[in-house]
Every structure is written in C-alpha cells, then in structure tokens.
Amino acid sequence: MTRLAHLQSDFQSFLLRAAASLEAHVVGTERVGVATRLSIYAEAYRLRLIEALQSNYPVLAKLLGEADFERLGTEYVRTHDSAFFSIRYYGDRLAEFLARDPEYTSAPILAELARWEWAMTEVFDAADAAPIDCDALARVAPDAWAQLRFGWHPAVRRL
C-alpha cells in the first residue's frame, strides 16, 4: 500500500470508527488542537450522511421528527459504511436496519415506509425502456407466440 493510500485508509477509519491512527498525520496549533481539527471533519461527514438519508427518506424524516431522525441517522451511519462513491445511494439498507433494530421493530410501518421511499429512489434512477406496442405484437407470426418472452420495465418494483 502506498503512503497516500495508507493515509487515506487511516482517514477513512477515523471518520467511520474514530480510529486514532490518523492523529500522527495531523498538525495541531495552540488555538486548534489535533482532536478538534479531526472532530470537525468527522462531524461534518456524519452530518452529511444523515443529510443524504434525509434526502432519500423525506417522509420518514418528517414522521420521526428532526431529533429522532438524527438519532436514527447517527446509529445507521455508525453501523453502515457507504458502499458507493456517491452518497446519492447511501441508505440502501435503512429498511433492513429498521426492521431488525430493537428500537424500531415495534413500529414496522417505519421499515415499510423506508422500503417504499427507497423504491421511489430506485425507480427515479432506473433505466428507461420502450413499451411494446400493439403493432409490434401484430407482426409476430402465430407460430412464434409460444417463444415470446416478456420482461418487466426496469423501473418496476415489488414491495
């Protein structure tokens, strides 16, 4: 691993798990110590991920209220690293989290709402596909009908 890759790995470990290995790479001053400098980044990262969750789950955020959604977001961020380069898709496992976390299992509507909101995100970004029209079906020879295979539109989701 190159020095840069090692530093980046240490930085990510600090942001995600508060690993202390990054402190050796940061210079503090009398006014702003190393811990303060690093906490600024960590807090900004956490808040940005919670903001991404709020963007992907606006109804859930409104239903829970600001304080409860931030608490949910904080726990989700703590336990779920982003698997994507873009935070646009962060939160893809929130419904599963809500369905399994003891704090939320007594309200299954929360997991269902999260599933629905995530499906809306996926549908919005799904590839487009032209529907088959009647003229195309009319051109299919009668003896070829048994071999026809239809597929779902890429935006179709089953909830």
C-alpha positions, 0 to 999 in steps of 0.5 A, a space after each residue: 500500500 502506498 503512503 497516500 493510500 495508507 493515509 487515506 485508509 487511516 482517514 477513512 477509519 477515523 471518520 467511520 470508527 474514530 480510529 486514532 491512527 490518523 492523529 500522527 498525520 495531523 498538525 495541531 496549533 495552540 488555538 486548534 488542537 489535533 482532536 478538534 481539527 479531526 472532530 470537525 471533519 468527522 462531524 461534518 461527514 456524519 452530518 452529511 450522511 444523515 443529510 443524504 438519508 434525509 434526502 432519500 427518506 423525506 417522509 420518514 424524516 418528517 414522521 420521526 421528527 428532526 431529533 429522532 431522525 438524527 438519532 436514527 441517522 447517527 446509529 445507521 451511519 455508525 453501523 453502515 459504511 457507504 458502499 458507493 462513491 456517491 452518497 446519492 445511494 447511501 441508505 440502501 439498507 435503512 429498511 433492513 436496519 429498521 426492521 431488525 433494530 430493537 428500537 424500531 421493530 415495534 413500529 414496522 410501518 417505519 421499515 415499510 415506509 423506508 422500503 417504499 421511499 427507497 423504491 421511489 429512489 430506485 425507480 427515479 434512477 432506473 433505466 428507461 425502456 420502450 413499451 411494446 406496442 400493439 403493432 409490434 405484437 401484430 407482426 409476430 407470426 402465430 407460430 412464434 407466440 409460444 417463444 415470446 418472452 416478456 420482461 418487466 420495465 426496469 423501473 418496476 418494483 415489488 414491495 
